[in-house]
């Protein structure tokens, strides 16, 4: 889903423009994100060590080549052995997001506004922005309590 909207930061007569992309799933509770990782098990570490030990390093660096080429050859060989010994595998994250009943839509909206104003406070060196952020910060803290 694509979404474009204007957001009122609350201290100007101009709106900020936002563009969001969201992926909708049929079952949000079962939705899991994919990530990639290398598995560094003892077996894989031993394979990596054996690949390094069985390589004839002298033949890799002999000849009339520059120091940069030798360094590149060494790095490429190490990376190739790493890719062989520690292949990249897909994993899914566990759905650990817990629904907290006391966090209402209003609190979420206030949190989004607070984060936006905090971003403006960090990026803009303006006294009006800073004072508006401070006022909203006190209101936000009262809402959370």
Kinemage of the C-alpha trace (Angstrom):
@kinemage 1
@onewidth
@group {chain A} dominant
@subgroup {mainchain}
@vectorlist {calphas} color= white
{ca unk a 1} P 0.000 0.000 0.000
{ca unk a 2} L 1.262 3.454 -0.858
{ca unk a 3} L 0.235 6.477 1.107
{ca unk a 4} L 0.979 10.162 0.680
{ca unk a 5} L -0.357 12.705 3.132
{ca unk a 6} L 0.228 16.048 4.792
{ca unk a 7} L 1.006 16.299 8.467
{ca unk a 8} L 0.434 19.319 10.646
{ca unk a 9} L 3.411 19.734 13.003
{ca unk a 10} L 1.381 22.180 15.071
{ca unk a 11} L 3.519 25.300 14.933
{ca unk a 12} L 3.355 26.487 11.345
{ca unk a 13} L 0.741 27.321 8.752
{ca unk a 14} L 2.479 24.902 6.361
{ca unk a 15} L 2.020 21.155 6.329
{ca unk a 16} L 4.814 18.630 6.051
{ca unk a 17} L 4.531 16.159 3.207
{ca unk a 18} L 5.078 12.461 3.873
{ca unk a 19} L 5.169 9.423 1.660
{ca unk a 20} L 4.851 5.941 3.179
{ca unk a 21} L 4.952 2.467 1.772
{ca unk a 22} L 3.496 -0.372 3.762
{ca unk a 23} L 3.219 -4.053 3.104
{ca unk a 24} L -0.072 -5.509 4.223
{ca unk a 25} L -0.324 -9.126 5.288
{ca unk a 26} L -3.478 -11.177 5.722
{ca unk a 27} L -2.520 -12.204 9.235
{ca unk a 28} L -0.470 -9.596 10.998
{ca unk a 29} L 0.006 -11.768 14.080
{ca unk a 30} L 1.796 -14.407 12.004
{ca unk a 31} L 3.809 -11.935 9.930
{ca unk a 32} L 7.542 -12.443 10.269
{ca unk a 33} L 10.368 -10.522 8.698
{ca unk a 34} L 13.157 -12.261 6.810
{ca unk a 35} L 16.776 -11.513 7.438
{ca unk a 36} L 20.019 -13.083 6.301
{ca unk a 37} L 22.734 -14.424 8.553
{ca unk a 38} L 25.856 -16.560 8.523
{ca unk a 39} L 26.052 -19.523 10.858
{ca unk a 40} L 29.343 -19.659 12.734
{ca unk a 41} L 29.124 -23.171 14.144
{ca unk a 42} L 32.143 -25.168 15.322
{ca unk a 43} L 31.873 -27.357 12.209
{ca unk a 44} L 31.917 -24.315 9.911
{ca unk a 45} L 34.846 -22.771 11.780
{ca unk a 46} L 36.828 -25.990 11.389
{ca unk a 47} L 36.029 -26.017 7.655
{ca unk a 48} L 37.263 -22.426 7.360
{ca unk a 49} L 40.479 -23.282 9.217
{ca unk a 50} L 41.107 -26.297 6.998
{ca unk a 51} L 40.556 -24.229 3.847
{ca unk a 52} L 43.098 -21.702 5.084
{ca unk a 53} L 45.600 -24.396 6.050
{ca unk a 54} L 45.412 -26.284 2.766
{ca unk a 55} L 45.947 -23.195 0.624
{ca unk a 56} L 49.381 -22.739 -0.920
{ca unk a 57} L 49.883 -19.106 0.010
{ca unk a 58} L 53.342 -18.847 -1.550
{ca unk a 59} L 52.003 -19.471 -5.058
{ca unk a 60} L 49.366 -16.759 -4.578
{ca unk a 61} L 51.946 -14.040 -4.023
{ca unk a 62} L 54.829 -15.035 -6.307
{ca unk a 63} L 55.464 -13.268 -9.527
{ca unk a 64} L 55.775 -9.712 -10.653
{ca unk a 65} L 52.663 -8.201 -9.064
{ca unk a 66} L 52.248 -5.036 -7.030
{ca unk a 67} L 51.521 -4.873 -3.317
{ca unk a 68} L 47.965 -3.705 -4.048
{ca unk a 69} L 47.316 -6.724 -6.268
{ca unk a 70} L 48.720 -9.037 -3.592
{ca unk a 71} L 46.460 -7.469 -0.978
{ca unk a 72} L 43.454 -7.768 -3.316
{ca unk a 73} L 44.300 -11.429 -4.023
{ca unk a 74} L 44.558 -12.151 -0.307
{ca unk a 75} L 41.270 -10.402 0.486
{ca unk a 76} L 39.456 -12.122 -2.372
{ca unk a 77} L 40.725 -15.532 -1.242
{ca unk a 78} L 39.692 -14.921 2.374
{ca unk a 79} L 36.236 -13.728 1.245
{ca unk a 80} L 35.810 -16.739 -1.039
{ca unk a 81} L 36.711 -19.142 1.776
{ca unk a 82} L 34.404 -17.282 4.149
{ca unk a 83} L 31.534 -17.629 1.674
{ca unk a 84} L 32.207 -21.363 1.321
{ca unk a 85} L 32.564 -22.081 5.042
{ca unk a 86} L 29.841 -19.747 6.292
{ca unk a 87} L 27.032 -19.688 3.730
{ca unk a 88} L 24.331 -17.061 4.072
{ca unk a 89} L 20.984 -18.460 5.148
{ca unk a 90} L 17.536 -16.921 5.429
{ca unk a 91} L 15.933 -16.677 8.828
{ca unk a 92} L 12.663 -15.362 10.119
{ca unk a 93} L 12.283 -13.139 13.130
{ca unk a 94} L 10.002 -14.198 15.876
{ca unk a 95} L 6.886 -12.137 16.269
{ca unk a 96} L 7.735 -10.640 19.643
{ca unk a 97} L 5.539 -7.563 19.411
{ca unk a 98} L 3.208 -7.675 22.362
{ca unk a 99} L -0.020 -5.749 22.233
{ca unk a 100} L -0.236 -3.494 25.244
{ca unk a 101} L -3.870 -2.625 25.965
{ca unk a 102} L -3.171 0.721 27.642
{ca unk a 103} L -1.463 2.145 24.537
{ca unk a 104} L -4.347 3.741 22.708
{ca unk a 105} L -4.511 5.216 19.220
{ca unk a 106} L -4.193 8.657 20.771
{ca unk a 107} L -0.994 7.706 22.584
{ca unk a 108} L 0.426 6.222 19.370
{ca unk a 109} L -0.455 9.402 17.470
{ca unk a 110} L 1.105 11.521 20.217
{ca unk a 111} L 4.200 9.333 20.056
{ca unk a 112} L 4.490 9.824 16.288
{ca unk a 113} L 4.098 13.584 16.679
{ca unk a 114} L 6.661 13.591 19.501
{ca unk a 115} L 9.178 11.663 17.381
{ca unk a 116} L 8.606 14.026 14.462
{ca unk a 117} L 9.103 17.098 16.633
{ca unk a 118} L 12.191 15.520 18.222
{ca unk a 119} L 13.604 15.019 14.730
{ca unk a 120} L 12.879 18.660 13.877
{ca unk a 121} L 14.450 19.754 17.149
{ca unk a 122} L 17.636 17.819 16.327
{ca unk a 123} L 17.880 18.991 12.718
{ca unk a 124} L 16.625 22.592 12.919
{ca unk a 125} L 18.570 25.141 14.871
{ca unk a 126} L 15.545 27.330 15.501
{ca unk a 127} L 14.347 28.733 18.817
{ca unk a 128} L 10.654 28.458 17.847
{ca unk a 129} L 11.031 24.763 17.040
{ca unk a 130} L 12.922 24.162 20.266
{ca unk a 131} L 10.322 25.915 22.438
{ca unk a 132} L 7.436 24.126 20.714
{ca unk a 133} L 9.198 20.787 21.241
{ca unk a 134} L 9.721 21.534 24.940
{ca unk a 135} L 6.035 22.398 25.399
{ca unk a 136} L 4.925 19.276 23.544
{ca unk a 137} L 7.388 17.187 25.555
{ca unk a 138} L 5.729 18.187 28.835
{ca unk a 139} L 2.275 17.435 27.399
{ca unk a 140} L 3.487 14.101 26.053
{ca unk a 141} L 4.962 13.073 29.396
{ca unk a 142} L 1.662 13.878 31.126
{ca unk a 143} L -0.229 11.780 28.563
{ca unk a 144} L 2.065 8.793 29.106
{ca unk a 145} L 1.714 8.905 32.894
